Amino acid sequence: MKAAPFPLWPDHTPDARGTTDNDIPTLTAYLPPAGKANGASMLILPGGGYGGLADHEGKGYADWLVAQGITCYVLKYRLGSHGYHHPVELNDAARGLRYVRSLARRDHLDPARVGIIGSSAGGHLASTLLTHFDAGNATATDPIERESSRPDLGILCYPVITMGQFTHQGSKFNLLGPSPSPELVKALSNELQVTPQTPPCFLWHTVEDATVPVENSLLFAEALRRNHVPFSLHIYEKGHHGLGLTKAAPPWGDQCLYWFGERGFLGADKH
């Protein structure tokens, strides 16, 4: 069941440039049928080069995950094409994760089973939160801001990871602007930001991807391995960029569900 979108900040959106739909980040809930929720929640970040949001990487993933009993929220985050640059996108993602965890508590779901999935530039934003999270502000008057922004696991689909040699130039331009400093490029090259506290990750990519080179996933997996972070990496020979869960996509969905079982993400007796 799809619910109506609601704003991340009900009263005042920080750093908003205006009051149009492009200026107000939202969450859209997709809920399992009554009695079918397994306690897990997922924040979904569609791709689009930080210039748009691909519906098949938002609603398309939500429909699939809801069928597995996972409560889903698709994030409409602010974009470079509308004048927004880092750290606005990260702030939207962090607020979204906090909000989803808060809703899990409210709805008697498991606040320790809140994942994040992102594709392409949405994969970059997901990997940014996976490496730039915080524990929340325990003294905040807003209870949502008291929640941790750390996902419990991450799914990265043909993600942009680096802002370096193998980056997607359009995503880099939209996120960081025309002349980012070397320090900012390093900070948002997320293969350089992995620590032992980075959550477990599932990654997939195709060798034929001519838009976002496969090296992005390889670099991130190497960093996860070096920091002893659990991960599952799937590299497929065939397939163009942006496949999502279309019929042309490799069978990553089934393998991701198997990994959920390995992680205990779907609850008891779901392996």
C-alpha positions in Angstrom: 0.0 0.0 0.0 1.4 3.4 -1.0 0.7 6.4 1.3 0.8 10.1 0.5 4.3 11.8 0.6 5.1 13.7 3.7 7.9 16.3 4.3 11.1 15.4 6.1 10.7 18.6 8.2 7.1 19.4 8.9 7.6 23.1 9.8 10.7 24.5 8.2 13.1 22.8 5.7 16.7 23.7 6.4 18.6 25.4 3.6 15.5 25.5 1.3 15.9 27.9 -1.6 12.1 28.2 -2.0 8.8 26.5 -1.3 8.2 24.5 -4.5 8.1 20.7 -4.7 11.8 20.8 -5.7 12.7 22.5 -2.4 10.8 20.2 0.0 12.3 16.7 0.5 9.7 14.1 1.3 9.3 10.4 2.2 6.7 8.2 0.6 5.7 5.1 2.5 5.0 1.7 0.9 3.5 -0.7 3.5 3.2 -4.4 3.5 -0.4 -5.8 3.8 -1.8 -6.0 7.3 -0.1 -8.7 9.3 2.7 -9.3 6.7 5.4 -6.8 8.0 8.4 -8.7 9.3 9.8 -5.8 11.3 12.5 -4.6 8.8 12.4 -1.1 7.2 14.2 0.2 4.1 15.1 3.8 3.0 15.2 3.9 -0.8 17.3 6.5 -2.7 16.6 6.5 -6.4 19.4 7.4 -8.9 19.5 10.0 -11.5 22.9 11.7 -11.5 21.9 14.1 -8.7 19.9 15.8 -11.5 16.7 13.6 -11.4 15.1 10.7 -9.6 14.4 7.4 -11.4 11.0 6.0 -10.5 12.0 2.4 -11.3 14.7 2.7 -8.7 12.2 4.1 -6.2 8.7 2.7 -6.4 10.1 -0.3 -8.4 12.3 -1.4 -5.5 9.6 -0.6 -2.9 7.1 -2.9 -4.6 9.6 -5.7 -4.6 10.7 -5.2 -1.0 7.1 -4.8 0.3 6.4 -8.2 -1.1 9.1 -9.6 1.2 7.4 -7.9 4.2 9.8 -5.0 4.4 8.3 -1.6 5.2 9.7 0.9 2.7 10.1 4.7 2.3 11.2 6.3 -0.9 13.2 9.5 -0.3 12.7 12.5 -2.7 16.0 14.3 -1.9 17.0 17.7 -3.2 19.1 17.9 -6.4 21.9 19.7 -8.0 19.7 20.5 -11.0 17.6 22.6 -8.6 20.6 24.4 -7.1 21.4 22.1 -4.2 24.8 20.8 -3.5 26.6 18.9 -0.7 25.9 18.7 2.2 22.2 19.3 1.5 21.7 15.8 -0.1 23.5 14.1 2.8 21.4 16.0 5.3 18.2 14.9 3.5 19.4 11.3 3.6 20.4 11.4 7.2 17.1 13.0 8.2 15.3 10.3 6.2 17.1 7.5 8.0 16.4 9.0 11.4 12.7 9.5 10.4 12.4 5.8 9.3 14.0 4.6 12.5 11.6 6.8 14.5 8.6 5.4 12.6 9.8 1.9 13.2 9.7 2.6 17.0 6.2 4.1 16.6 4.9 1.3 14.5 6.3 -1.6 16.7 8.9 -2.5 14.0 12.6 -3.2 14.7 14.7 0.0 14.9 17.8 -2.1 14.7 16.7 -3.4 11.2 16.7 -0.3 9.1 18.5 -0.5 5.8 19.3 1.8 2.9 19.3 1.0 -0.8 20.6 3.3 -3.5 21.3 3.1 -7.3 23.8 5.0 -9.3 24.0 8.5 -7.8 21.5 7.3 -5.2 24.1 4.6 -4.5 26.6 7.4 -3.9 24.3 9.1 -1.5 23.7 5.8 0.3 27.4 5.1 0.5 27.9 8.7 1.8 25.5 8.0 4.7 27.1 4.6 5.2 30.4 6.4 5.8 29.3 9.7 7.3 26.6 8.8 9.8 26.3 10.0 13.4 24.6 8.8 16.6 22.0 11.6 16.8 21.7 14.5 19.1 20.5 13.2 22.5 19.6 16.7 23.7 17.5 17.7 20.6 14.0 18.9 21.2 12.9 17.1 18.0 12.7 13.4 18.9 13.6 12.4 15.3 17.0 14.2 15.6 17.8 12.0 18.6 17.9 9.0 16.4 21.1 7.6 14.9 21.5 8.1 11.1 23.6 4.9 10.8 21.9 2.3 8.5 22.0 -1.3 9.8 23.0 -2.4 6.3 23.3 -1.0 2.8 22.5 -2.2 -0.8 24.4 -0.4 -3.5 23.3 -1.0 -7.1 25.8 0.1 -9.8 26.8 2.9 -7.4 28.8 6.0 -8.0 31.3 5.7 -5.1 34.4 7.8 -6.0 34.7 11.5 -7.0 38.2 10.6 -8.3 39.4 8.9 -11.5 36.4 6.6 -12.0 33.7 9.0 -11.1 30.5 9.8 -13.0 31.2 13.4 -14.0 27.6 14.5 -14.2 27.0 13.3 -10.6 30.1 14.9 -9.4 29.2 18.3 -11.1 25.6 18.2 -9.7 26.7 17.3 -6.2 29.9 19.4 -5.8 29.6 22.1 -8.3 32.1 23.2 -11.0 35.2 23.7 -8.9 35.2 21.6 -5.7 38.2 21.7 -3.5 40.6 18.6 -3.3 39.5 18.2 0.4 35.8 18.0 -0.7 36.5 15.6 -3.5 38.4 13.3 -1.0 35.6 13.6 1.6 33.0 12.5 -0.9 35.1 9.7 -2.4 33.5 7.2 -0.2 36.0 4.4 -0.8 38.4 6.6 1.3 35.9 7.0 4.1 35.2 3.4 5.1 36.0 2.4 8.7 35.4 -0.7 10.8 32.1 1.0 11.9 30.7 1.1 8.3 27.6 -1.2 8.1 27.6 -4.4 6.1 26.9 -4.0 2.4 25.6 -5.8 -0.7 26.9 -4.4 -3.9 26.3 -5.3 -7.6 27.5 -3.9 -10.9 28.1 -5.0 -14.5 31.4 -5.0 -16.3 29.7 -3.5 -19.4 28.4 -0.5 -17.5 29.6 2.4 -19.7 28.1 5.2 -17.4 29.5 4.3 -14.0 32.6 2.2 -14.2 32.6 -1.1 -12.3 35.7 0.1 -10.5 33.4 2.1 -8.2 32.0 -1.1 -6.6 35.4 -2.8 -6.7 37.0 0.1 -4.8 34.3 0.2 -2.2 34.4 -3.6 -1.7 38.2 -3.5 -1.3 37.9 -0.8 1.4 35.2 -2.9 3.2 37.5 -5.9 3.1 40.4 -3.9 4.4 38.4 -2.7 7.3 36.8 -6.1 8.1 33.3 -5.0 7.2 31.0 -7.9 6.0 30.0 -7.5 2.4 28.6 -9.5 -0.6 29.9 -8.3 -4.0 28.3 -9.4 -7.3 29.9 -8.5 -10.6 28.0 -9.5 -13.8 29.6 -9.6 -17.2 26.5 -8.4 -19.2 24.2 -5.4 -18.7 24.0 -1.7 -19.2 23.7 1.0 -16.5 20.4 1.6 -14.7 18.8 -1.8 -15.0 17.3 -1.9 -11.6 14.9 -4.9 -11.3 13.9 -4.8 -15.0 13.7 -8.1 -17.0 17.1 -7.4 -18.5 18.7 -7.2 -15.0 20.9 -10.0 -13.7 19.4 -12.0 -10.8 20.8 -9.7 -8.1 17.4 -9.5 -6.3 17.3 -13.2 -5.4 20.9 -13.0 -4.2 20.2 -9.9 -2.2 17.3 -11.7 -0.4 19.6 -14.6 0.3 22.0 -12.1 1.9 19.2 -10.6 3.9 18.7 -14.1 5.3 22.4 -14.4 6.1 22.2 -11.1 8.0 19.0 -12.0 9.8 17.4 -8.9 8.3 14.1 -10.5 7.5 13.6 -11.8 11.1 13.5 -15.3 12.5 13.2 -18.3 10.3 13.5 -16.2 7.1 16.8 -17.6 5.8 
